[in-house]
Amino acid sequence: MIQKSVRYIDKFADYLTSGFTGFIAESGAVLLFMGSSIRSSFRRPNRYLEVIRHMEFVGNQSVFIIMLTGTFTGLALAYQIYLGFKMVNATNLVGPIVALGISRELGPVLTGLIVAARAGGAMAARLGTMKVNEQIDALDVMGVNTKQYLIAPRIYASIICMPLLCAIFDFVAIGGAWFLSVKVVDLDEAVFWDKVTHTVEIRHINEGLFKAAVFGLVFATICCYRGFNTSGGAKGVGEATNRGVVHSMVMIIVLDYFLTSLLRMVEAAMGFQV
Amino acid sequence: MSEEIASTSNEIKTPTDFMSNYKGEIAIRLTDLKKTFDGKDFVITGMNLAIPKGSLTAIIGFSGTGKSVILKHILGLYKPTSGKVEVLGQDVSLLSFDQLTDFRKRFGVLFQSAALFDDMTVLENVCFPLIEHRRDLSEEQVIKIAGEKLNQVGLEAKHFEKLPNQISGGMQKRTGLARALALDPEILFYDEPTTGLDPILTEMVDDLILETHHLRAGQTSVMVSHDLDAAFRIADYVAMLHAGQVLLFGTPEDFFKTNIELVQTFVAKGLKRSQPT
C-alpha cells in the first residue's frame, strides 16, 4: 500500500517535472521562433504588401465581431455596475468605472481573446495546412525565406491591428454603457460624460492600446509557431489550431496581470496616481 | 550520355565503382553520408552516391529506406549527422541559411502533391518564383515567361486563371512542373511524382518528365520513386537504396543482369505489379 502510494507520488512528481521542463523548452522555442522571424523581416526583399494583406484579414475582417462584442460587453458591464452602485447610491460613478475598466482591462483582453480565436486560429490552420501539403517545403526549396514571407508579416499585422481594434472595442463598449445608463436606466447624460472625461485620462487608454499590441504579438507568434511546426496530416492541423488558440488565450490572460503590475510600477515611478 | 553509359555499364556494381569509372561531370555527390534523428538509430548509414550531370537518375527502394531523407539532404532541408553532400560542387551542409536560400534558386522541385499555393491561380503559382527572384523583369515579362512554361508542360491558356482545386490532378502536376521550371533550374527533382495517380495519368507524368528532360539539354534530373516501371523506362541511371545504403547503382540493364537477390526480388515484384493480370 505504502509502496503503491510512493509510486503514485513519484509518477506525479515526474509528470510535474516533465510538464515544467517541457513548458520552459517550449517557451524558449517560441521566443527563438519570434526572434528569427522578426530578424528576417529586416532583410531584403521587403514584405510591406504581405503585411497590408494580413492587416486586412486580422483588422478589417475582425471589425464587425469586435463592434458586436464590444457593444454588448459595455451594456452588460454598465448594467451590473449600475445594479451594484444603486445599493450604495453611487450610480453617477457607473460611467467612469465602466470606461476605466474597459479601456485598461476588458478592452485589450477581450479584443485579444476574440482576435486570437478568429485570426490566430485561422493563422495556425492556414500554416498547418501549408506545412502538411508541402507548400512550406516548396517555398523553402524555391529560395524563399519562409519566416520572412509567412510569419513576420502576420506578426506585424497583428501588432498594428490589435490597438486599432482595441480602440474600436473601447469606443463601442463605452457607447453601449452610455446607452444603458442614459437611455435604459435613465441616468443623467451630462453627469455621465462629465465623470467619464474627468476620470479617464489618455494614459489609461494608451495602457490598453499598449497591452493590445503585446497581445497581438503573443497570439500571432504562438499560433504561427504551432502552424509552422505542424506534423501528421489533417489531425495535426486540428491539433495545431486547437493548441495555438488555447495557449494564446491562456497567455493573454496570464500576461495581462504581469503587464498591469509592470505598468502600475512604471506609472508610480513617473508620479502618476492610480 | 548513352555513350558514357555504354562505356561504364559493364563495370558498375556499387556507387564507388561508378565514381571511380565515370569520366563525366558529377552534379550531386554524397560521401559517407550518415543521418540519425534520435542519436541512436541511423536512417542513412554511410551512403556514397554520385549522380552524373545531365542525366535522369531514379532513386528507388522499399518504403523507409531513406529515399526522401536523401532528397531532403540534397535540397539542404536536412543537415547530415556526418559525411558530405555536394551539389554542383558545393557542400550544402556548410552553407549558411542565406547562402542556402540563394543556392536553392538553382533547383526546381516537383512535389508528390504538386504543393501548389491554393490561394493563387495556376498562372500566379508559376509567376511566384519569377516575382521573388527576377525583380529585373516587368509584370508583362513575368506573365509571358510563366505562360510559356505552362504551354511547355501542355497546359492550355483557358486554365491559367483557375485555382488549383478547380483543375485535375494531372493539371496540378503540370502546373507544379511549370513552376519548378520557371527559373530554368540546373537540377530538377521529382519527389514521388506518380504516387497515387491512375495508370493513364502516371504514364502522362512519366512522359512529361522525359520530354522535359530531353527538351532541356544538360539539365540534371533526379526522380525519387516507387514506380519501377517508370524508373526503368525513363531513367539513364537507377540507384536502389536499402538499409540506408545504395545497394546497386547502374543503368536499368544492370538491374536485370544483377545477381543481388534483394534487387532481383524487388525488380520482379515491382514490375509484376505494373503488368496487367
Interface residues (C-beta under 8 A of the other chain):
Chain A: R43 P45 N133 E134 Q135 D137 A138 D140 V141 M142 G143 V144 N145
Chain B: L75 L77 F97 D98 T101 D102 F103 R104 K105 F107 V109 F111 Q112 S113 A115 L116 F117 D118 F128 P129 E132 H133 R135 F189
